[in-house]
Amino acid sequence: MATESIVSPLVKATLPVGLYKSVDSSLKKSLPVGLYKAIRLLGKEIMLHRLHRTGVKRAKAYAEKRGLKLNIGCGPNRKEDWLNIDLSPGAEFSLDMRERIPLPDGSATIIYSEHFLIFLDYPDDVNHFLRECYRVLESGGIFRVGVPDTRWPLLEYAGLGDGQWLHNCKTGEYYRPEWCKTPLDHLNYHFRAETEHRYAYDFDTMEYALEEAGFVEINQCGFDPALDAKNREVGTLYVNARKPSAVL
């Protein structure tokens, strides 16, 4: 986000690389702040749509495959022998998870998503995404999700914790921008991450959303070094859920 702070995605999406910076600078100087931000948001959506269309085309190669393992919102944490899906470089294909997942029903044995769900609006986009994961999973398939654990920082802010979360914020264990000074600053950043985070979760909220999508056997789990990113071991809520087995 920081590297894109002065570059309008709309300009990037519609002009050659050599021109967009100067045009964006002119827009920023000449337009009201609110209108400039709206243009940037529109540009971002245009870029996401283009990436998604490309991803949908690439996904056609998997139309007849079964037993897939999906790593959704992988970022830099790619997994070998998995389909790594993200809007950043390095993924097998890019998809907008607010849209339909372009894979057949029952084609995946496991879907994994770590620190991605927080970027979707709750409840509509989250519910849509979870229903799509449910559809794509085979009977008995596993959905594993990891999100920042919000219970911990709330207890810390209320003075009911051991102080470790706030200590981690202040010492750089968790990234924080320079403007974060007070405990409430750090709590706000946990919730919002400068508007990138769309919702915060505890186990009860995650369990409810997964139940609504049809999942069963929903359990909070510990860190799994075979699946989870080491740098997210502390402070992450991991939950496993299962799609019910088909009744014969």
N, C-alpha and C positions, 0 to 999 in steps of 0.2 A: 504493500500500500504506500509506503513512504516514497519509493522510487517513482510512483505514479502521481504524486500529490499535485503536480503542476501540469500534468499532461492529460488533456481531455481525451478519453477513449473514443468519443464521437469523431474528433479530428483524426485520431490515429486510424479509425476504421474507414475513413472516407478519403484520406489524402495520402500521397506518397510520403515516405519517411522523411525526406529532406524538407518537407514543408510544414509538417504538423506542429512542430514546436513553436515556430514563429506565429502561426495562425492561432494556436492555443493561447499564447501569450497575449495576443491582441484581443481575443475573446475575453480573457480574464480581466483585462484593463477596461474594456468598454461595456461589459454587461453587468447588471446587478448581481450581487453575490448569489442570491437564490436561483436566478435563471442560469447562471454559469454552472452551478452544481447540478441543476436539473439536466443540462446538456451533457455534462460528464456522465451522469447516471444513464441517460439514454444511449450514449456512446458505448458504455460498458455492456448494456443489454444487447446492442447490435453485435458486438464482438462475441459475446457468449452464444448468441444464436448462430453465428458463423461457425464457431468451434463445434457446437452441438450438431449441426448439419453434417460436418465432416466426420464426426464420431459416429453418427447414425449410419453413414455409408460404410465405414470400416467395420461396424458391428455386423454387417450382413455376412461377413466371413464366418461368423459363429452361429448362423441360423440353424444349422443342423447338429450342433455340438451339444453334448450333455456332460454332466459331471464337472462343470466349471467352478472355479474358485474366484470370487470377485473381491477386489480390494478397492473400495469406493472412497474417493477423496484421499488418495494415497499421499499426495504431496511428494516429498523426496524419499518417502519410506516405501519403496517398491518391494514387492515380494516375488521371488523366483517361482516360476510355474503357476503364477496367478495372473488373472487379467487385472492390470492396474489401471484404474479409471480416475482421471483428474483433469482439471482445466489447465494444469501447468505442464511444461515440457517433461518428457520422459515417460509418460503414461502410454499404454497401448492405444487408447483412444480417449478423447475428451467428450464428456457428456454433461448436460445441464440436468441435474437430478430433480429439478422442478417439473421436468417433462417425463414422458413414458420411457422406461428403460428398454432399449430396442433389442431385447433378447427374448427367446421363447419362454413360455410358462414351464416351470419345473426344470430348468436347464442348469441350475447351480446347486452344488452340495453345501456350500458355505458362502456367506457374505460377511465381509469384515469392513468395519468403518470406524476409524479412530480420529477423534477431534475434527469431525466433519459436520455432524448433525447440528452443531451450534451455529452454522452458517446459513441454515434454512429457517424461514419464518415459521413460527408455531402459532396455531396448530395446523393450518391448511397445508403448507408445503411439507412439513414434517410428516403429517398423516399420509399424504400422497406418496412420499418417498418410502415409508414403511410398508404401505400396501403393495407398492411395486416390488419391494424386496421379497415380501411374502409370496407374491405371484411368481417371481422368477425362481425362488427356491423349490427344490423337489420336496416331496413328502418326507418329513423327518429331518429336513435340512436345518442348518444352524445359522443364526444371525448373531454376530458378536459386535457390540458397539462400545466405544470408549468416548467419554466426554469429560470435560473438566468437572470435578466434584464440587458442587456449590454449597453443600452442607458444611464442609470444612471452613471456608472463609466466612460464612455467616456466623458460625459458632465463635470463630476468632474475633470477629467484629463485636459480637455481644459480650466478649470477655470470658467465654466459656471454654476456650481452647487452651493449648499449651504455648501459643505464641509462635509456633514454627512457620505457619503459613505466612504471616506478616514478615517474619524474619527472612523467609525465602524471597519475598517481594522486594524487600529493601536491599538485599545483598546481591541481587541479580540472578538468583537461582531460577526465578521466573522473569521473563522479559517484561520490563516496564519502561515507558517513555519518561523523559525527564520531568514532565509536568506532574507525575504522580508523587505527591509529597505526604499526604495524610492517609490514615487507614481507609477513609471513605474513597479517596482517589483510587487506591488499589482495588477496592471492592468494585467500584464503577468500571474499572478497566477489565476486571474479571468478567463482568456482565456484558460489557459493550465492545471492548477492544477497539475503541475509536470508531464505533458503529459497525464493525465487521461481524461481531457476534450478535446473533438475533434472539437467542433464548438461553437460559441457564437451567441446569438439570440437577435434581437429586434422584435417588433411586425410585421413590414413590412416583414421581412425574414420568420417569422413563418407563417404569412398569405399566403405568396406566396407558401410555401411548402404544406400547407394544401389545398390550391386551386388546386395545381397540382395533389394531391391525390384524388380530387373529392369532398371535403367537401364544404359546404355552410354555410351561417350565421356565419361567423368567427368573433368573437368579443373578444376584450380584456376585462377581468373581474377583479373584486376585489377579495380579499382574502375571502374564504368561510370557516368559522370555522367548518362546518359540513363535509368538505371534505379535507381541506388542513392542512398540518402540521404547528403548531403554530410557531415553530422555523424558518419557511421559509416565514413568513408573510411579512417581510421587505426585499425588494430586489428581489422579484420573479415576473416574468411576467406570469400571468395566462391567458389562452386563451381557449374559448369554441368554438367548431365547431360541425356541424350536418351533418350526412349522409342524402342526400335527401330522402324524402318519395317516395315510389314506386308509379308510375303512373298507375292507374287502367284502 
